[in-house]
């Protein structure tokens, strides 16, 4: 089956018992290998069919977010497409791209003021529902104008994954205490008074995640240092420091994972000018998510990846056999082939090999 390994990775993510805040970013990233897209979005939906919070790949444009939620969301969007709340409270599971592939949509204010400035043209949406039909969330895949439109086969593929995603959203999450290197980084520059002077592409989003959530109201607000207490803490710590060259580190843990803030005073080229402060934000990744991605990158069969994942989780070969419902000798054979394919000779060597991948 086409994309079988990528689909297996998504299903594996859905079975890990991750908090939804950790699961969703990993899911959106993994979906690119299943159904190619430019940017992906997930909305959490409350019992009234309204967006509680969301996670959008790439940068947050506060002006566009404010315009959408003030003017279009459940209001003017009905001029071009069904209102979000009507969709959430309905019974549909999949909304295909063909529904909006018409001149009236591309001529609408919604498309030209919200979609087009973000290079969004085609969309494929799936509504995640509980068994009783109540919406839990919405996953949306977007393509740009130069991309091909989503086709029926891709709609069907997303539909087959919706039940796994719904189950993952309802699993009791396991505690996430292990974090590994960051794949999401951002930079904030502050002036000597602690006010924001520069934000890199993902900085606004990481600041919001580190201090809570990306909600409609918060995403639409112009980024202000006073809204992010960690920036104030860092500035005060640097002001008290006796070593101007020594960075200040603050770590925040919340449902989204671990965020490491590194602040360093920057001496200006002009001796008369006040110093600036550079703050680097690193969003550390849950070890389980890192492991799932690393396994996707190595040349193993789907069953070998399952065995490898359980080995790295600390299970013995006999325990793995019991978990997978196979004979112990089958697991032994899989482990032998895994070590041979990856050219390793121990579990520690296997861990190192995955870190390299």
C-alpha positions as CSV (number, residue, x, y, z in Angstrom):
1,X,0.0,0.0,0.0
2,X,1.3,3.4,-0.9
3,X,2.6,5.4,2.1
4,X,2.2,2.4,4.3
5,X,5.1,3.3,6.5
6,X,4.0,6.9,6.9
7,X,0.5,5.7,7.8
8,X,2.0,3.3,10.3
9,X,3.9,6.2,11.9
10,X,0.6,8.1,12.3
11,X,-1.1,5.1,13.9
12,X,1.9,4.6,16.2
13,X,1.6,8.3,17.4
14,X,-2.1,7.7,18.0
15,X,-1.4,4.8,20.3
16,X,1.3,6.5,22.5
17,X,-1.1,8.1,25.0
18,X,0.4,11.5,24.5
19,X,-1.2,14.7,25.9
20,X,-3.1,16.3,23.0
21,X,-0.8,19.3,23.1
22,X,2.2,17.1,22.4
23,X,0.3,14.8,20.1
24,X,-1.2,17.4,17.7
25,X,2.1,19.1,16.5
26,X,3.6,15.6,16.0
27,X,0.5,14.5,14.1
28,X,0.4,17.5,11.8
29,X,4.1,17.0,10.9
30,X,3.6,13.2,10.3
31,X,0.6,13.9,8.0
32,X,2.9,15.5,5.5
33,X,4.3,12.1,4.6
34,X,0.9,10.6,4.2
35,X,-0.9,13.4,2.3
36,X,1.5,16.1,1.1
37,X,0.5,19.6,2.0
38,X,2.0,23.1,2.6
39,X,0.8,23.8,6.1
40,X,-1.5,21.9,8.5
41,X,-3.9,23.2,11.2
42,X,-5.7,21.7,14.2
43,X,-8.6,23.3,16.0
44,X,-9.8,22.1,19.4
45,X,-13.6,22.4,19.5
46,X,-15.8,23.0,22.6
47,X,-19.3,21.6,23.2
48,X,-20.9,24.6,21.4
49,X,-18.9,24.0,18.2
50,X,-16.6,26.9,18.8
51,X,-12.8,27.0,18.5
52,X,-11.2,26.9,22.0
53,X,-7.6,27.0,20.8
54,X,-5.6,25.9,17.8
55,X,-2.1,24.9,16.5
56,X,-1.1,26.1,13.1
57,X,2.2,25.1,11.5
58,X,4.4,28.1,10.7
59,X,4.2,31.7,11.9
60,X,1.2,33.4,13.5
61,X,0.2,36.6,11.8
62,X,-1.6,38.5,14.6
63,X,-3.2,41.0,12.2
64,X,-4.7,38.2,10.0
65,X,-5.8,36.2,13.1
66,X,-7.5,39.3,14.6
67,X,-9.3,40.0,11.3
68,X,-10.5,36.5,10.9
69,X,-11.8,36.0,14.4
70,X,-13.3,39.6,14.6
71,X,-15.0,39.7,11.2
72,X,-15.1,36.3,9.5
73,X,-15.3,33.5,12.1
74,X,-18.9,32.3,12.3
75,X,-19.9,35.6,10.6
76,X,-18.8,36.7,7.1
77,X,-17.2,33.3,6.3
78,X,-20.8,32.2,5.5
79,X,-20.6,34.3,2.4
80,X,-18.0,31.8,1.0
81,X,-18.3,28.6,2.9
82,X,-20.3,27.0,5.8
83,X,-19.8,28.6,9.2
84,X,-17.3,26.8,11.4
85,X,-19.9,26.1,14.1
86,X,-22.4,24.7,11.7
87,X,-19.8,22.2,10.4
88,X,-18.7,21.3,14.0
89,X,-22.3,20.7,15.1
90,X,-23.2,18.8,12.0
91,X,-22.5,15.2,11.1
92,X,-19.9,15.5,8.3
93,X,-16.5,13.9,8.7
94,X,-14.6,15.1,5.6
95,X,-14.8,18.3,3.7
96,X,-13.0,18.0,0.3
97,X,-11.2,20.6,-1.7
98,X,-13.7,20.4,-4.6
99,X,-16.3,22.1,-2.3
100,X,-14.5,25.4,-2.5
101,X,-12.9,25.1,-5.9
102,X,-15.1,27.7,-7.6
103,X,-14.8,31.3,-8.7
104,X,-17.2,32.6,-6.0
105,X,-14.9,31.4,-3.3
106,X,-11.7,32.7,-4.9
107,X,-13.4,36.1,-5.4
108,X,-14.6,36.2,-1.8
109,X,-13.3,38.5,1.0
110,X,-12.5,35.4,3.1
111,X,-10.1,34.1,0.4
112,X,-8.5,37.4,-0.5
113,X,-8.1,38.8,3.0
114,X,-7.4,35.6,5.0
115,X,-6.4,32.7,2.8
116,X,-4.4,34.3,0.0
117,X,-2.1,36.4,2.2
118,X,-1.0,33.2,3.9
119,X,-0.5,31.3,0.6
120,X,-3.5,29.0,1.3
121,X,-5.5,27.9,-1.7
122,X,-6.8,24.3,-1.4
123,X,-7.9,22.6,1.8
124,X,-8.9,19.2,3.0
125,X,-10.6,19.0,6.4
126,X,-11.5,16.2,8.8
127,X,-13.7,16.6,11.8
128,X,-12.6,14.5,14.8
129,X,-15.7,13.2,16.7
130,X,-16.4,11.2,19.8
131,X,-18.6,8.1,19.5
132,X,-21.7,10.1,20.4
133,X,-20.9,12.5,17.5
134,X,-19.6,15.5,19.5
135,X,-16.8,17.2,17.8
136,X,-13.4,17.1,19.5
137,X,-11.4,18.9,16.9
138,X,-10.7,19.7,13.3
139,X,-7.6,18.8,11.3
140,X,-7.1,20.9,8.1
141,X,-4.5,20.3,5.4
142,X,-3.7,23.2,3.1
143,X,-2.0,23.5,-0.3
144,X,-0.8,26.5,-2.2
145,X,-2.1,27.8,-5.5
146,X,0.7,26.1,-7.5
147,X,0.0,22.7,-5.9
148,X,-2.4,20.1,-7.2
149,X,-5.8,20.1,-5.7
150,X,-6.6,17.4,-3.1
151,X,-8.2,14.3,-4.8
152,X,-10.8,11.8,-3.7
153,X,-8.2,9.2,-2.8
154,X,-6.6,11.6,-0.3
155,X,-10.0,12.4,1.2
156,X,-10.6,8.6,1.7
157,X,-7.1,8.2,3.2
158,X,-7.7,11.0,5.7
159,X,-11.1,9.4,6.5
160,X,-9.4,6.1,7.4
161,X,-7.1,7.9,9.9
162,X,-9.9,9.9,11.6
163,X,-10.9,7.1,14.0
164,X,-7.3,6.7,15.2
165,X,-6.9,10.4,15.8
166,X,-10.2,10.5,17.7
167,X,-9.1,7.6,19.9
168,X,-5.8,9.4,20.6
169,X,-7.6,12.5,21.6
170,X,-9.6,10.5,24.2
171,X,-6.8,8.4,25.7
172,X,-5.7,9.1,29.2
173,X,-2.4,10.8,28.7
174,X,0.8,9.4,30.2
175,X,3.1,11.8,32.1
176,X,5.8,13.3,29.8
177,X,9.0,13.7,31.9
178,X,11.6,13.0,29.2
179,X,12.5,15.6,26.7
180,X,15.1,15.6,23.9
181,X,16.7,18.1,21.6
182,X,14.5,20.8,20.1
183,X,13.3,21.1,16.5
184,X,11.4,24.3,17.1
185,X,13.5,27.3,17.9
186,X,12.9,31.1,17.8
187,X,14.6,34.4,18.6
188,X,13.3,37.4,20.5
189,X,15.3,40.7,20.7
190,X,14.4,43.1,23.5
191,X,15.6,46.6,24.2
192,X,17.1,47.7,27.5
193,X,13.6,48.4,28.9
194,X,12.5,44.8,28.1
195,X,10.2,45.7,25.2
196,X,10.1,43.5,22.1
197,X,12.0,44.9,19.1
198,X,12.3,41.8,16.9
199,X,10.5,38.4,16.7
200,X,11.7,35.6,14.4
201,X,9.2,33.6,12.4
202,X,7.9,31.3,15.1
203,X,8.7,33.4,18.2
204,X,5.2,34.6,18.7
205,X,3.7,31.1,18.6
206,X,6.4,29.7,21.0
207,X,5.8,32.5,23.4
208,X,2.1,31.8,23.4
209,X,2.6,28.0,23.8
210,X,5.1,28.5,26.6
211,X,2.7,30.7,28.6
212,X,-0.5,28.9,27.9
213,X,-2.3,28.3,24.5
214,X,-2.9,29.8,21.1
215,X,-6.5,31.0,21.5
216,X,-8.5,33.2,19.1
217,X,-8.1,36.3,21.4
218,X,-4.4,35.8,22.2
219,X,-3.4,35.0,18.6
220,X,-5.0,38.2,17.5
221,X,-3.2,40.4,20.0
222,X,-0.1,42.3,19.0
223,X,2.9,40.6,20.8
224,X,3.8,42.6,23.9
225,X,6.6,41.7,26.4
226,X,4.2,42.5,29.3
227,X,2.0,39.6,28.3
228,X,4.9,37.1,28.7
229,X,6.2,37.1,32.3
230,X,9.3,35.0,31.4
231,X,10.7,37.8,29.4
232,X,10.5,40.1,32.4
233,X,12.1,37.5,34.6
234,X,15.0,37.2,32.2
235,X,15.5,40.9,31.9
236,X,15.6,41.3,35.7
237,X,18.0,38.4,36.1
238,X,20.4,39.9,33.5
239,X,20.2,43.3,35.3
240,X,21.2,41.7,38.6
241,X,24.0,39.5,37.0
242,X,27.6,40.5,37.8
243,X,28.8,38.7,34.6
244,X,27.5,40.4,31.5
245,X,28.8,37.6,29.3
246,X,27.0,34.8,31.2
247,X,23.6,33.9,29.7
248,X,20.5,33.5,32.0
249,X,18.5,30.3,31.6
250,X,14.8,29.7,32.5
251,X,12.9,26.5,31.9
252,X,9.1,26.2,31.7
253,X,7.2,22.9,31.7
254,X,3.6,22.8,30.7
255,X,1.2,20.6,28.7
256,X,2.9,21.6,25.5
257,X,6.2,20.3,26.7
258,X,9.4,22.0,27.9
259,X,10.5,25.4,26.8
260,X,14.1,26.6,27.5
261,X,14.7,30.4,27.4
262,X,18.3,31.6,27.0
263,X,18.9,35.3,27.5
264,X,22.2,37.1,26.7
265,X,23.0,40.8,26.9
266,X,24.3,42.2,23.6
267,X,26.8,45.1,23.6
268,X,26.0,47.6,20.9
269,X,28.5,48.7,18.4
270,X,27.9,52.3,19.5
271,X,29.2,52.6,23.1
272,X,26.6,55.4,23.8
273,X,23.7,53.2,22.8
274,X,21.9,51.1,25.4
275,X,22.5,47.3,25.3
276,X,20.0,44.9,23.7
277,X,18.9,41.5,25.0
278,X,18.8,38.4,22.8
279,X,16.4,35.6,24.0
280,X,16.5,32.2,22.3
281,X,13.5,29.9,22.8
282,X,13.8,26.2,22.3
283,X,10.7,23.9,22.4
284,X,12.0,20.6,23.6
285,X,10.4,17.5,22.2
286,X,8.9,14.6,24.1
287,X,11.1,11.5,23.9
288,X,8.3,9.4,22.5
289,X,7.7,11.7,19.6
290,X,11.4,11.9,18.8
291,X,11.6,8.1,18.8
292,X,8.6,7.8,16.5
293,X,10.1,10.3,14.0
294,X,13.6,8.6,14.2
295,X,12.1,5.2,13.5
296,X,10.3,6.6,10.4
297,X,13.7,7.6,9.0
298,X,15.4,4.2,9.3
299,X,15.2,1.4,6.7
300,X,13.1,-1.1,8.8
301,X,9.8,-2.9,8.1
302,X,6.7,-1.9,10.0
303,X,7.0,-4.9,12.3
304,X,10.7,-4.3,12.9
305,X,9.9,-0.7,13.9
306,X,7.3,-1.9,16.4
307,X,9.9,-4.2,17.9
308,X,12.5,-1.5,17.9
309,X,10.1,1.0,19.6
310,X,9.4,-1.5,22.4
311,X,13.0,-2.3,22.8
312,X,13.8,1.3,23.3
313,X,11.0,1.6,25.8
314,X,12.8,-0.9,28.0
315,X,10.8,-4.1,27.4
316,X,12.6,-7.4,27.2
317,X,12.3,-9.6,24.1
318,X,9.9,-12.0,26.0
319,X,7.7,-9.0,27.0
320,X,7.7,-7.7,23.4
321,X,6.6,-11.2,22.2
322,X,3.8,-11.1,24.7
323,X,2.8,-7.6,23.8
324,X,2.7,-8.3,20.0
325,X,1.2,-11.8,20.3
326,X,4.1,-13.6,18.6
327,X,6.5,-16.3,19.5
328,X,9.7,-15.3,21.4
329,X,11.8,-16.7,18.5
330,X,10.1,-14.3,16.1
331,X,11.1,-11.3,18.2
332,X,14.7,-12.7,18.4
333,X,14.8,-12.9,14.6
334,X,13.4,-9.4,14.3
335,X,16.1,-8.0,16.7
336,X,18.8,-9.8,14.8
337,X,17.7,-8.3,11.5
338,X,17.3,-4.8,13.1
339,X,20.9,-4.9,14.4
340,X,22.1,-6.2,11.0
341,X,20.3,-3.5,9.0
342,X,21.4,-0.7,11.2
343,X,24.9,-2.0,11.7
344,X,24.7,-2.0,15.6
345,X,25.5,-4.5,18.2
346,X,23.7,-3.4,21.3
347,X,20.7,-1.5,22.6
348,X,23.0,1.4,23.4
349,X,24.3,1.3,19.8
350,X,20.7,1.3,18.6
351,X,19.9,4.4,20.6
352,X,22.9,6.2,19.1
353,X,22.0,5.1,15.6
354,X,18.5,6.6,16.0
355,X,19.9,9.8,17.4
356,X,22.1,10.1,14.3
357,X,19.0,9.6,12.0
